[in-house]
Every structure is written in structure tokens, then in C-alpha cells.
């Protein structure tokens, strides 16, 4: 193949008599010429262009200057990442653009994830448990409130970290514990993994986030704190606190609970977890029955209006500050397991009937048998609904 060579040629133009030599060359795909008065500078320029041609080839010589500058800047930007190339960067960004093009809104993703978890996938796989579906729905629902209209592929790691850090208890208004935020992060991990599988996002940002962690065993109320809380509670909030402490219902279950769901003849509470198979029956133990009977109604919500005001007044009067996350349910699980010594029964009461993993990992605390016995003997005084028959110092 004949090698191209840039040459100096004589030039003659009556309108520009001082220009006697010309060098023709190509740059950025276009033909160009440069004119000279003397031969020496013309030869020097031709030699420079020939050297450039030899160094970069025809394509390199014709490569637009602007693109060369961009390529050089890109190489400079990648220096802190040894082994990464411009090609790698382009492939990553193209994948991102493709994902955005076929992405969906966060609200649609949340619905799709819940629907997928409700289905049975394959012969050996079963739908997710009703409790898991409720938990996933609640956690993804909060994320949906903040990002529902955004395309999934545009959500960044930094945005998710900020959202997790600022999560608060919706009723008490306090920051969630590290463990609670970790539970939200795990739920988001499920959603974004599904998004990646479906091509709605180029990657799972949750994998890049250090999960919030804390004490693997949640805090519980002491026997004295529980007694003071009940003693300080107004009649409006007392049933809510008593059922949470002595029946272990979730906050979401308490919000749905009606007085009609409490059967004082059978000493049972019918708990509806908003699923076809999610209803369970929780025992009304003797001390809980004593707290509820004086306030019993035929119908009406257990959770009062102005919940926050009533609840905050009770815990502030009892000196339970700050409030441990989900403290009533955690306390029930720990004291019930220690006192009755039957993990199957405790799991049944709490709705963790499949295995003991959740119970032992999240609800068992080191409480003494003596304190467990005292806990289940926290009863109202006969003389007053506001006085607890409990010796604080035992």
C-alpha cells in the first residue's frame, strides 16, 4: 500500500503575489491548505505533518481535535482507577442509558415486586408468607412515598443512604434504630435486585451501601418501665399499651384492631394481618384481661385519636426516653419466652410460626426468670386503674 506523503508545492496567485508555496493536508476529515512566502517554513510544516501522519496514521491525523482532547481528558479522569479504560467507561454509561430508556417508575416497581412475591415460582417454591408480604409492603411503601415518580434507573446510592439515615418512627417522630434502618435497606435490596433482573436498572445501588447495624437483640422495657408506663397511661391509650406489652401485636396490627376483635369469653384476640391466611388468635392472658375489662367497649378502634399526644404523654410521664424501637412487642417476646419456656407457643402468639430463627435472632433478650414472673404479674390495683400492684424493688 502506497504511503501518503504531504508535499510542498509552488503556488501562484496574482491577487496574493507574496504567497509562493502551499502545503495541502487533511484534518478532521476535511481538506486544508496552508500558504507560505518562503520554502523553508513550508518544508518545516510539511515535515511536521508527515511526522504526525507517520505517528498516528491517516485516521489519527484526521481525528477531530475536540475528540482527541475529550479522549485525553477521559484517560486523565480514569488514572485513579488502574486497569479501567475508556471502553469500560463507555460500556458502563451506555448500559446506564439503555436502562433509563427501558426503566419504570419506582411506584410501578414496588407493585411488581409485591405481586411477584405473592406468586408461587416453580414446583418447589411457595409464595412468600403473609407476614413477609405485609412487612415488605410497609417498608417499600415508605420508599415509594419519597421516590414514587422517579425512574428506578436514576436513583443513586447517595440518595438511598440519605433517605435511610433520615428515617423516623412515623408515630413517635424519633430516628429509627440502626437495626430498623437495616431492615428497610434489606427490603430495598429485594426491590432493586428485581429491577436489575428485569432490566429496569443497570445495577443494584443497595450492594454499595454499608448496611446500618446495631445491637442484634433489640432493647426491651424493664419490668419497672412497663409498670410505670401503664400507670402513667390515660384511659384512651391504656388498652393500646397493654395489648402491645402483653399480647405482642405489631404496631400495624394494633392500628387495625377493634374492640370487636377481642373475645372475652374465649380470652382471645383475632389478629388480622390483611391477608387471606394471615389471621391468628392471640391469648388474652390473665393480667391483660384485668387491664382491659374496666375499659371494655363493644366496638371502636383500640388506637385512639390523637395517638401521638396520648402515647408521648404516657412515656414522658413514665420516664421512658428515648423510646426503644418496637419496645412493646420486643418486651412481650422476651418475657413470654422466658416465662413459659415454649418457643413454639411464643412463635404462634407472635405470628412467626414457620421456624425459630426470627424469634431467637430478634426477640430473645437475657431476662431472668424472676423478672419474667414479675412482668406477667403487672396488674392494676383494685382501688384505682392508675395504680399498679408491683413492688419496684424485689
Secondary structure, 3 states (H helix, E strand, C coil): CCCCCCCEEECCCHHHCCCCEEEEEEECCEEEEEEECCHHHHHHHHHHHHHHHHHHHHHHHHCCHHHHHHHHHHHHHCCCCCCCCHHHHHHHHHHHHHHHHHCCEHHHHHHHHHHHHHCCCCCCCCCCCHHHHHHHHHHHHHHHHHHCCCEHHHCCHHHHHHHHHCCECCCCCCECCHHHHHHHHHHHHHHHHHHHHHCCCCCCHHHHCCCCCCCCCCCCCCHHHHHHHHHHCCHHHHHHHHHHHHHCCCHHHHHHCEHHHEECCCCEEEECCCCCCCCEEEECCHHHHHHHHCCCCCCCECCCCCHHHHHHHHHHHHCCCCCCCCHHHHHHHHHHHHHHCCHHHHHHHHCCCCCCHHHHHHCCCCCCHHHHHHHCCCEECCCCCCCEECCCCC
